Amino acid sequence: MFADAQHVQYILLAEFDIDKGASLNHQYPSETGTNEQILSELMLPDGAHMRSEDWTVFFLNQTIEETEKSNQRKLDDDVEEKPLLYVLNLVRTKHDINARRGATVRAMAICTRHQYLHIYKPVLLLAMENYFSAPSIAILESLYKAVNSMDLSQMPHFTFHERQILRAAESKNMFEEKFEAMEAQQSNGATDSASLAKLADMGISAAYNGSNMQLATSNGNNIANDRMRRGTYIDLTSGQRREVLPTISKDRHFFETKVIYDGIKLPIRVPLTLNTEEVGDFSLIQLISTFSPPTITSSTHAYHPHLDSNGATTHPIIILLNALITQKRIIFLGHGHPSGEVANYVLAACAMGSGCGTTLRGFTERAFPYANLTSVDDLSKCPGFIAGVTNPTFEDHPSWWDVMCNISTGKITVSKEIQPANSSSSTFPDAIEDIAMGSLSIGRSSTTSLAMSRNFGYEMSDTNSDNEFMSEVLAAIQAHYGEASIRAKFEDYMQRFVRLAALYEEETYHSTKIGTMGSKIPDPLGIHGQSLVFTDETARQRELAYNTNRIEGWRQTISYRYYQRDFATLGSKSVIKNMDVYRHISRLKMLKHLPEEQVIALFKLFLDVIKTDDQITELLSYLPQNQGGLLPLGFGLFHPSAQVRNYTVEFFNRLDHHPVGRKFIQSLNRFQKLAYERLNQTSPSNEQSNRPNTLMDRQNSFGRSPTPTDHLVVG
């Protein structure tokens, strides 16, 4: 077992020898347990000698499963396995006229359990330079000690819902209070008696209040508060004086620390928003852009029900996504490309298939960011692998893969030898025994599934939800939306997919373990529903028909079984009971004409159920700021019903007392902000004596301050 305090478990050094080929020279502090020849081949990829520098990523301790029995053992919580290690590898080629063949090729790798392995690139570059100057295992030892001395003790830890809020936050100061508490604690620990005496000589006293230290001058003014005052202006609307706050310099999406190596302090920014299936600094935008042709043409491969959810005009990215969901064998070929570039495509695909780690899992454990011809046997033993290669030989062997993504041409090819859906057997035959109560089976033929889709009366078209989704994604990329926004779209897509799968199972098999069964109790107000939201019954039947085949394909995979188990624990961890927040937010977003009595019941439900700080945090995670934040709830401020408006104001007042909710209130658009301000002053439930005067007044202490011109804009 590895100590949790260790950031890095192993340092490896490989070198290419003209007589021996690739060889592993050093493993520090001990052997990894992986075959040395395999390690050296992975560390020195094909064509490495053609570049002065290359980065690769590969994984260690992957469990390759061959049988159903081993698959079941893998799912058993009691089985103790070696942790999955992420390996960042630097390959350096130095030309030397004194060396044989005129160059020296070496590779140095860091093995870590941290998904953010890219933070080690600067220190790895320095260590490699030192090793070329003086080859010795002492270089590996000093690197090992340096990276493991990195201090992460003050790094705040976030719950899943807090992390989702942070990754979608547009402001840099989200959860500022968590960092301030940690920094104050660190300052407290560093303040000794000599420091306190020096402060006393300056007329400053230090007082400890719990974990917070406050410094005050002899006249009693708090220094922290004084430093926050940078200037004032006159609000032309109210005539009151406002304060302007300084801009916060630190981006709280990252934790800032340092690594001291060879006397050099290297600043490190640890990302705090990565989910479980996100490894490294890949780009989902690059993956989508590479494999999205200007115009969609009819595919030339034979129709496959798991992949071609929109028939011959299925978008290539959707084909890839379907292949990931249904556990097909996927190869990314980058002949002539750096192996590090190919690896990033693999990592991006893993994130995309998992909904960026928010919905599904089990993709990175089947990923091989870099593989070569010596890996073919291992790949053949791994169901549904996702691998990156640079050797064009793979393209000539379609029996080795199901889907080939050629990075050079931007083309996605489906193998002619892909296993037909009608002959595939369930990886987990007991899955259907657990939930199948209808006449359909998990191994039914593709023609039966397709016939079921057509029985709904819908043929494949160019205007289905997948094509609309990809048009939206590509438009966002063209409009230069950031990586976080594009990832958020796939998070929503996969969340809707698994909920649709639960609805499909409920209707087809009359039971499901990945969703909540619908209640048969009459619900005229629509507040007890647990299912997806559709604009109408036609849209509901159409979406089910389009997704029937790939849902059946997904039900045969390891990620499906993982999701069964995750869903069982999800309900117990949720602090919001007897309310499907996702559904009710979707109702506000998607339905244009909700009856007034349903709207009143809905806003009253939010007010009655969402009360504690943890419940507010969980709610806000369903309202990401980069997708409008409180916008769906803010529409209640303009509802014709006075009851809805009052409920909305009262609920917003509750959010405004929450440190994160306050930032969401401040990020309301101009119209909603002014409407809230106006209604808040006249709301019968508002207790003015217990609240700041106005929303604008509170902005002198939290978030962005209003500018002098803010109140000059009318309407």
C-alpha positions in Angstrom: 0.0 0.0 0.0 1.1 3.5 -0.7 1.2 6.3 1.8 -1.5 8.9 1.2 1.0 11.7 1.9 3.0 10.8 -1.1 2.2 12.8 -4.2 4.5 10.7 -6.4 5.0 7.0 -6.0 7.9 6.3 -8.5 10.4 8.1 -10.7 11.5 6.1 -13.8 14.4 6.6 -16.2 14.7 4.9 -19.6 17.2 5.2 -22.4 17.5 3.9 -26.0 20.6 1.8 -26.5 21.7 1.1 -30.0 22.6 -2.5 -29.1 19.8 -3.3 -26.6 17.0 -1.1 -27.8 14.8 0.5 -25.3 15.9 -0.2 -21.7 14.8 0.8 -18.3 17.8 2.1 -16.3 16.4 3.2 -13.0 13.2 2.8 -10.9 13.2 4.9 -7.7 12.5 4.4 -4.8 11.6 0.8 -5.7 10.4 -1.3 -8.6 6.9 -0.7 -9.9 6.0 -4.3 -10.4 5.4 -3.8 -14.1 7.5 -5.6 -16.7 10.6 -3.5 -17.4 10.5 -4.1 -21.1 6.9 -2.9 -21.3 7.8 0.2 -19.3 10.8 1.1 -21.5 8.7 0.6 -24.7 6.0 2.9 -23.3 8.5 5.5 -22.2 10.3 5.6 -25.6 7.5 5.8 -28.1 7.8 5.2 -31.9 9.5 8.1 -33.6 10.8 9.7 -30.4 14.2 10.2 -32.0 12.7 12.4 -34.7 11.8 15.1 -32.1 13.9 17.0 -29.6 11.1 16.7 -27.0 7.9 14.8 -26.5 5.4 14.2 -23.7 3.5 11.0 -23.2 0.9 9.7 -20.8 0.2 6.1 -19.8 -1.3 4.3 -16.9 0.0 1.6 -14.5 -1.9 -1.0 -12.5 -4.7 -1.2 -14.9 -6.9 -4.3 -14.3 -7.5 -6.1 -17.6 -10.5 -8.3 -17.4 -11.2 -11.3 -19.6 -14.1 -13.2 -18.1 -17.4 -12.4 -16.5 -16.1 -13.9 -13.3 -13.2 -11.4 -13.2 -15.6 -8.6 -14.1 -17.7 -9.4 -11.1 -14.7 -9.6 -8.9 -13.7 -6.2 -10.1 -17.0 -4.8 -8.9 -16.6 -6.3 -5.5 -15.7 -3.6 -2.9 -13.8 -6.1 -0.8 -11.2 -6.8 -3.4 -8.0 -4.8 -2.7 -6.2 -3.7 -5.8 -3.1 -1.6 -6.5 -4.2 2.0 -7.1 -4.3 3.2 -10.7 -1.2 5.3 -11.4 -1.0 8.1 -13.9 2.4 8.4 -15.6 3.7 11.7 -17.1 6.7 10.9 -19.3 9.2 13.3 -20.9 11.2 12.1 -23.8 14.3 14.2 -24.8 16.6 13.7 -27.7 20.0 15.5 -27.7 22.2 15.5 -30.7 25.8 14.7 -29.9 28.5 14.1 -32.5 30.3 11.9 -29.9 27.3 9.6 -29.4 26.7 6.6 -31.5 24.3 7.5 -34.3 24.8 11.1 -33.3 22.1 11.4 -30.6 21.1 10.4 -27.1 17.5 9.6 -26.4 16.3 9.4 -22.8 13.0 9.5 -21.0 12.1 10.4 -17.4 8.7 9.7 -15.9 6.7 10.6 -12.8 4.1 8.1 -11.5 1.4 9.6 -9.4 -2.2 9.0 -8.3 -3.0 12.7 -9.0 -5.2 13.3 -12.0 -3.6 16.7 -12.4 -0.3 15.1 -13.4 0.5 18.0 -15.8 1.5 20.2 -12.9 4.8 18.3 -12.7 6.0 19.3 -16.2 8.3 22.2 -15.1 10.1 20.2 -12.5 10.4 17.2 -14.8 12.1 19.4 -17.4 14.7 20.7 -14.9 15.4 17.1 -13.7 15.9 15.9 -17.2 18.3 18.7 -17.9 20.3 17.8 -14.8 20.3 14.1 -15.7 21.8 14.9 -19.2 24.5 16.9 -17.5 25.3 14.3 -14.8 23.5 10.9 -15.3 23.0 9.5 -11.8 20.2 8.0 -9.8 20.8 10.8 -7.3 18.9 13.0 -9.8 15.9 10.8 -9.5 16.2 10.8 -5.7 16.3 14.6 -5.5 13.3 14.9 -7.8 11.4 12.4 -5.7 12.0 14.3 -2.5 11.2 17.6 -4.1 7.8 16.7 -5.5 6.8 14.9 -2.4 7.7 17.9 -0.3 5.1 20.0 -2.1 2.7 21.3 0.5 -1.0 20.6 -0.1 -2.0 20.6 3.5 -3.9 24.0 3.1 -5.7 22.9 0.0 -9.4 23.1 0.6 -11.5 20.0 -0.1 -14.8 20.3 -1.9 -17.8 18.0 -2.0 -19.1 16.9 -5.4 -21.7 19.6 -5.4 -19.3 22.3 -4.4 -16.9 21.2 -7.1 -19.6 21.5 -9.7 -20.4 25.0 -8.6 -16.8 26.0 -8.7 -16.0 24.6 -12.1 -19.0 26.5 -13.6 -18.2 29.7 -11.7 -17.5 32.7 -13.8 -16.0 34.7 -10.9 -12.6 33.9 -9.5 -13.6 34.3 -5.9 -16.1 31.5 -5.5 -15.7 29.8 -2.1 -13.3 32.5 -1.1 -14.3 31.9 2.5 -12.8 28.4 2.4 -9.5 29.7 1.2 -9.5 32.5 3.7 -10.0 30.1 6.6 -7.1 27.9 5.4 -4.8 30.9 4.8 -5.7 32.4 8.2 -5.0 29.0 9.8 -1.6 28.9 8.0 -0.8 32.4 9.1 -1.8 31.5 12.7 0.6 28.6 12.7 3.4 30.8 11.3 3.0 33.6 13.8 5.3 33.2 16.8 5.9 35.3 19.9 8.6 37.4 18.2 6.3 38.3 15.4 3.5 39.3 17.9 6.0 41.5 19.8 7.0 43.2 16.6 3.4 43.8 15.8 2.9 45.3 19.2 5.8 47.7 18.7 4.0 48.9 15.6 0.8 49.6 17.6 -1.0 46.5 16.2 -2.6 43.9 18.3 -3.4 40.3 17.1 -6.6 38.6 18.3 -7.5 35.0 17.6 -11.1 34.1 17.0 -11.4 30.4 16.4 -9.4 29.7 13.3 -9.3 33.3 12.2 -6.7 35.9 13.2 -7.7 39.5 13.2 -5.2 42.4 13.2 -6.3 45.7 14.6 -4.6 49.1 15.1 -4.5 50.8 18.5 -7.6 52.8 17.6 -9.6 49.6 17.2 -9.9 49.6 13.4 -9.7 46.2 11.7 -6.8 46.2 9.3 -8.4 43.6 7.0 -11.5 45.8 6.7 -9.5 49.0 6.2 -7.5 47.3 3.4 -10.7 46.4 1.6 -11.7 50.1 1.3 -10.2 51.5 -1.8 -12.6 54.3 -2.7 -16.2 55.5 -3.0 -18.6 57.0 -5.5 -22.1 58.5 -5.3 -25.0 56.4 -6.5 -27.0 58.8 -8.7 -30.1 56.7 -8.2 -30.4 56.8 -4.4 -27.9 59.5 -3.6 -26.1 57.2 -1.3 -22.3 56.7 -1.1 -21.0 53.3 -2.4 -17.7 51.6 -1.8 -15.6 50.1 -4.6 -13.7 47.0 -3.8 -10.3 46.0 -5.2 -10.1 43.2 -7.7 -9.3 39.8 -6.2 -6.0 38.6 -7.8 -6.1 34.9 -7.0 -8.1 32.5 -9.1 -9.8 30.2 -6.7 -10.3 27.5 -9.3 -6.7 26.6 -8.5 -4.6 26.1 -5.3 -1.3 27.8 -5.5 1.7 26.1 -4.0 5.3 25.5 -5.0 8.0 22.9 -5.5 11.5 23.7 -4.5 13.9 21.7 -6.8 17.6 22.3 -7.0 17.2 25.6 -5.2 14.6 26.9 -7.6 11.1 27.7 -6.4 8.7 26.6 -9.0 5.1 28.0 -8.7 2.4 25.3 -9.0 -1.3 25.8 -9.6 -3.3 22.7 -8.7 -6.7 22.6 -10.5 -9.5 22.1 -8.0 -12.3 21.3 -10.4 -11.3 18.0 -12.0 -13.8 15.1 -11.8 -12.9 11.5 -11.5 -12.6 10.7 -15.3 -10.7 13.9 -16.2 -6.9 13.3 -16.4 -4.3 15.9 -17.4 -4.8 19.1 -19.4 -6.6 17.7 -22.5 -8.8 19.8 -24.7 -12.4 18.6 -25.5 -12.7 21.5 -28.0 -9.7 20.2 -30.0 -11.2 16.7 -30.1 -14.6 18.0 -31.4 -13.0 20.4 -33.9 -10.7 17.7 -35.3 -13.5 15.2 -36.0 -16.3 17.6 -37.1 -16.4 18.0 -40.9 -17.8 21.2 -42.4 -20.8 19.3 -43.8 -22.2 15.9 -42.7 -22.3 13.4 -45.5 -23.9 9.9 -45.5 -21.7 7.3 -43.9 -20.3 4.5 -46.0 -20.2 1.8 -43.3 -22.9 -0.7 -42.7 -25.6 0.5 -40.3 -24.8 -0.4 -36.7 -27.7 0.2 -34.2 -25.4 1.0 -31.3 -23.4 3.6 -33.2 -25.7 5.2 -35.9 -28.4 6.7 -33.7 -29.3 9.0 -36.5 -28.8 6.6 -39.4 -26.4 7.4 -42.2 -26.3 11.1 -41.2 -25.1 10.6 -37.6 -22.5 13.2 -36.7 -19.0 11.7 -36.3 -18.7 12.9 -32.8 -22.0 11.2 -31.9 -20.6 8.0 -33.5 -17.6 8.3 -31.2 -19.7 9.1 -28.2 -22.0 6.1 -28.9 -18.9 3.9 -29.3 -17.7 5.1 -25.8 -21.1 4.5 -24.2 -21.6 1.0 -25.7 -18.0 -0.1 -24.9 -16.6 -0.5 -28.4 -12.9 -0.9 -29.1 -11.6 2.6 -30.1 -8.3 3.6 -31.6 -6.9 7.1 -32.1 -4.3 7.0 -34.8 -1.8 9.8 -35.1 0.8 8.8 -37.6 3.6 11.4 -37.6 2.0 13.2 -34.6 3.7 13.5 -31.2 2.6 10.7 -29.0 1.6 13.3 -26.3 -0.9 14.9 -28.7 -2.4 11.5 -29.5 -2.6 10.8 -25.7 -4.6 14.0 -25.2 -7.3 12.8 -27.7 -7.7 9.6 -25.7 -8.0 11.5 -22.4 -10.5 13.9 -24.0 -12.6 11.0 -25.3 -12.6 9.4 -21.8 -13.9 12.6 -20.3 -16.6 13.0 -23.0 -18.0 9.5 -22.6 -18.2 9.9 -18.9 -20.0 13.2 -19.0 -16.7 14.8 -17.8 -16.8 12.5 -14.7 -20.2 13.8 -13.5 -22.3 10.8 -14.6 -20.4 7.6 -15.7 -17.1 6.1 -14.9 -14.9 3.2 -15.9 -13.3 4.8 -19.0 -9.9 5.7 -17.8 -9.3 2.2 -16.4 -9.8 1.0 -20.0 -7.7 3.7 -21.5 -4.3 3.4 -23.1 -3.2 6.9 -24.0 -0.2 5.6 -25.7 0.1 2.0 -27.1 2.3 0.3 -29.7 2.5 -3.0 -31.5 3.7 -4.8 -28.3 0.5 -3.7 -26.6 -1.8 -5.6 -29.1 -2.1 -8.7 -26.8 -3.0 -6.6 -23.8 -5.5 -4.6 -25.8 -7.2 -7.8 -27.1 -7.8 -8.8 -23.5 -9.5 -5.5 -22.6 -13.1 -5.1 -23.6 -13.9 -1.7 -24.9 -10.4 -0.2 -24.8 -9.6 3.4 -25.8 -6.1 3.6 -27.1 -3.8 6.0 -28.8 -1.2 4.8 -31.4 1.2 6.4 -33.9 1.9 3.2 -35.9 -0.1 3.1 -39.2 -0.1 -0.7 -39.0 -3.2 -0.6 -36.8 -5.2 0.9 -39.7 -4.5 -2.2 -41.8 -5.9 -4.5 -39.1 -9.6 -3.7 -38.7 -10.1 -6.9 -36.6 -8.1 -5.1 -33.8 -10.6 -2.3 -33.4 -14.2 -1.3 -33.8 -13.8 2.4 -34.4 -10.8 4.2 -35.8 -10.3 7.9 -35.3 -7.6 9.2 -37.7 -6.2 12.4 -36.3 -4.4 13.4 -39.6 -7.5 13.1 -41.7 -10.2 14.0 -39.1 -12.1 10.9 -40.2 -13.9 8.3 -38.0 -14.1 4.8 -39.5 -16.2 1.9 -38.3 -14.6 -1.4 -38.8 -16.1 -3.9 -41.3 -15.4 -6.6 -38.7 -17.2 -4.9 -35.8 -19.4 -7.4 -33.9 -23.1 -7.1 -34.9 -25.4 -6.0 -32.1 -27.7 -8.9 -32.6 -24.9 -11.5 -31.9 -23.5 -9.7 -28.9 -24.0 -11.4 -25.5 -24.3 -9.5 -22.3 -21.1 -9.1 -20.4 -23.2 -9.4 -17.3 -26.0 -11.9 -17.9 -27.3 -11.4 -14.3 -28.1 -7.8 -15.1 -31.1 -8.8 -17.1 -32.2 -11.3 -14.5 -32.3 -8.5 -12.0 -34.4 -6.2 -13.9 -36.0 -7.9 -16.9 -39.7 -8.4 -16.2 -41.0 -7.8 -19.7 -40.8 -9.8 -22.9 -37.7 -8.0 -24.2 -34.2 -9.3 -23.5 -30.8 -7.6 -23.4 -29.6 -9.7 -26.2 -32.4 -9.0 -28.6 -31.6 -8.5 -32.3 -30.8 -5.1 -33.8 -33.7 -5.5 -36.2 -36.1 -5.9 -33.3 -34.8 -2.7 -31.7 -35.0 -0.8 -35.0 -38.5 -2.1 -35.6 -39.5 -0.9 -32.1 -38.2 2.5 -33.0 -40.1 2.6 -36.3 -43.3 1.4 -34.6 -43.3 4.7 -32.8 -43.8 6.3 -36.2 -40.4 8.1 -36.4 -37.8 7.7 -39.0 -34.2 8.9 -38.7 -34.0 12.6 -39.7 -31.5 15.5 -39.9 -33.3 17.3 -37.1 -33.2 14.9 -34.2 -31.8 16.0 -30.8 -28.3 14.7 -31.5 -27.8 16.9 -34.5 -29.3 19.8 -32.8 -27.0 19.2 -29.8 -23.9 19.1 -32.1 -25.0 22.3 -33.9 -25.2 24.0 -30.5 -21.8 22.7 -29.5 -20.1 23.8 -32.7 -21.8 27.2 -32.6 -20.4 27.6 -29.1 -16.9 26.7 -30.2 -17.2 29.1 -33.2 -18.2 31.8 -30.7 -15.1 31.1 -28.7 -16.8 29.7 -25.6 -14.3 28.3 -23.1 -13.4 24.7 -22.4 -15.5 24.7 -19.2 -18.7 25.7 -21.2 -18.2 22.9 -23.8 -17.6 20.3 -21.1 -20.8 21.5 -19.3 -22.8 20.7 -22.5 -21.6 17.1 -22.5 -22.3 16.8 -18.7 -25.9 17.8 -19.4 -26.1 15.5 -22.4 -24.9 12.4 -20.5 -27.1 13.2 -17.4 -30.1 13.3 -19.7 -29.1 10.1 -21.4 -28.9 8.0 -18.2 -32.3 9.4 -17.0 -33.7 8.5 -20.4 -32.3 5.0 -20.0 -34.0 4.7 -16.6 -37.3 5.8 -18.2 -36.8 3.3 -21.0 -36.1 0.5 -18.5 -39.2 1.4 -16.5 -41.4 1.3 -19.6 -39.8 -1.7 -21.2 -38.9 -3.9 -18.2 -41.2 -2.4 -15.6 -38.3 -2.0 -13.3 -35.0 0.0 -13.1 -32.0 0.2 -10.8 -30.7 3.4 -12.3 -33.6 5.7 -11.6 -36.6 6.3 -9.4 -39.8 4.5 -10.5 -42.7 6.9 -11.3 -45.4 7.2 -8.7 -48.9 6.1 -9.6 -50.4 8.6 -7.2 -52.2 11.4 -9.0 -50.1 14.5 -9.1 -52.0 17.4 -10.7 -49.5 20.0 -9.5 -46.5 18.0 -10.9 -44.3 18.4 -7.8 -43.8 14.7 -7.1 -42.5 13.5 -10.5 -39.1 11.8 -10.8 -38.8 11.5 -14.6 -37.4 13.5 -17.4 -39.1 16.6 -18.8 -40.4 16.7 -22.4 -42.0 19.5 -24.3 -44.9 17.1 -25.3 -45.7 13.5 -25.7 -44.6 13.4 -29.3 -41.1 14.6 -28.3 -41.1 12.0 -25.5 -41.8 9.1 -27.9 -39.4 10.4 -30.5 -36.5 10.7 -28.0 -37.1 7.2 -26.6 -37.2 5.8 -30.1 -33.9 7.4 -31.2 -32.1 6.1 -28.1 -33.5 2.6 -27.8 -30.6 0.8 -29.5 -27.7 2.6 -27.8 -29.5 2.2 -24.4 -29.6 -1.5 -25.0 -25.9 -1.4 -26.0 -25.0 0.6 -22.8 -26.8 -1.9 -20.6 -24.2 -4.5 -21.5 -21.2 -2.5 -20.3 -19.2 -2.1 -17.1 -20.0 1.6 -16.9 -23.7 0.6 -16.7 -23.0 -1.7 -13.7 -20.9 1.1 -12.1 -23.8 3.5 -12.5 -26.2 1.0 -11.0 -24.1 0.9 -7.9 -23.4 4.7 -7.9 -27.1 5.5 -8.2 -27.8 3.3 -5.1 -25.5 5.5 -3.0 -26.4 8.8 -4.7 -29.8 9.0 -3.0 -28.4 8.3 0.5 -25.8 11.1 0.0 -28.3 13.7 -1.2 -29.4 16.2 1.5 -32.5 17.2 -0.5 -35.2 14.6 0.1 -38.5 14.0 -1.6 -37.7 16.4 -4.4 -36.1 15.9 -7.9 -34.3 19.1 -8.3 -33.0 18.2 -11.8 -36.6 17.7 -13.0 -38.0 20.9 -11.5 -35.2 23.0 -12.9 -35.8 21.4 -16.3 -39.5 22.2 -16.1 -38.6 25.9 -15.7 -36.1 25.8 -18.5 -38.0 23.8 -21.1 -41.8 24.2 -20.6 -43.1 27.5 -21.9 -46.7 27.3 -20.6 -46.8 26.0 -17.0 -50.3 26.4 -15.4 -50.3 29.0 -12.7 -51.2 26.6 -9.9 -48.2 24.4 -10.9 -45.9 27.4 -10.8 -47.1 28.4 -7.4 -46.7 24.8 -6.1 -43.2 24.6 -7.6 -41.9 27.8 -6.0 -43.5 26.9 -2.7 -41.8 23.5 -2.9 -38.4 25.2 -3.2 -39.2 27.4 -0.3 -40.4 24.5 1.9 -37.7 22.0 1.1 -34.4 24.0 0.5 -33.6 25.4 3.9 -30.1 24.3 5.2 -26.8 25.4 3.9 -26.0 22.0 2.5 -29.3 21.9 0.7 -28.7 25.3 -0.8 -25.3 24.2 -2.0 -26.8 21.1 -3.6 -29.5 23.1 -5.3 -27.0 25.6 -6.7 -25.0 22.8 -8.3 -27.9 22.3 -10.6 -27.8 25.9 -11.7 -24.3 26.4 -13.1 -23.3 30.1 -13.5 -21.9 29.5 -17.0 -25.4 28.4 -18.1 -27.3 31.3 -16.6 -27.2 30.5 -12.8 -30.4 31.6 -11.1 -32.0 32.6 -14.4 -34.8 29.9 -14.4 -35.8 30.8 -10.9 -35.5 34.5 -11.6 -38.4 34.3 -14.0 -40.6 34.0 -10.9 -39.8 37.7 -10.2 -41.9 38.6 -13.3 -44.7 36.1 -13.0 -48.3 37.6 -13.1 -49.1 35.9 -9.8 -48.2 37.9 -6.7 -47.8 34.7 -4.8 -45.1 33.4 -7.1 -43.3 36.7 -6.9 -43.4 36.7 -3.1 -42.2 33.1 -3.0 -39.3 34.0 -5.3 -38.2 37.0 -3.3 -38.4 35.0 0.0 -36.4 32.2 -1.5 -33.8 34.6 -3.0 -33.5 36.2 0.5 -32.7 32.8 1.9 -30.0 32.3 -0.8 -28.6 35.8 -0.1 -27.8 34.7 3.5 -25.7 31.8 2.1 -22.1 32.7 1.2 -22.3 31.0 -2.2 -25.9 31.8 -2.8 -25.1 35.5 -2.3 -22.7 35.3 -5.2 -25.4 33.8 -7.3 -27.8 36.6 -6.4 -25.1 39.1 -7.4 -24.7 37.5 -10.8 -28.4 38.0 -11.7 -28.8 39.9 -14.9 -29.7 43.6 -14.8 -33.4 43.1 -15.2 -33.8 40.4 -12.6 -31.5 42.2 -10.2 -33.5 45.4 -10.3 -36.8 43.5 -10.1 -35.5 41.6 -7.0 -34.4 44.9 -5.5 -37.7 46.5 -6.1 -39.8 43.6 -4.9 -37.6 43.0 -1.9 -38.4 46.5 -0.6 -42.2 45.9 -0.8 -42.4 42.2 0.0 -44.5 41.5 3.1 -42.2 38.7 4.2 -39.1 40.9 4.2 -37.8 41.9 7.6 -35.9 45.0 6.8 -34.5 45.3 10.3 -32.5 42.1 10.0 -31.2 42.7 6.5 -28.8 45.2 4.7 -30.6 48.1 3.1 -30.4 46.9 -0.5 -28.8 44.3 -2.7 -26.5 47.1 -4.1 -25.4 47.9 -0.5 -24.3 44.3 0.1 -22.0 44.4 -2.9 -19.5 46.5 -1.1 -18.6 43.4 0.9 -19.1 40.6 -1.6 -18.3 40.1 -5.3 -18.2 42.8 -7.9 -19.1 46.3 -6.9 -21.4 48.4 -9.0 -19.8 51.1 -11.1 -20.9 54.7 -11.1 -22.6 54.1 -14.5 -24.5 51.0 -13.5 -27.5 53.0 -12.3 -27.6 55.3 -15.3 -28.8 52.5 -17.5 -32.6 52.3 -17.6 -34.4 49.2 -19.0 
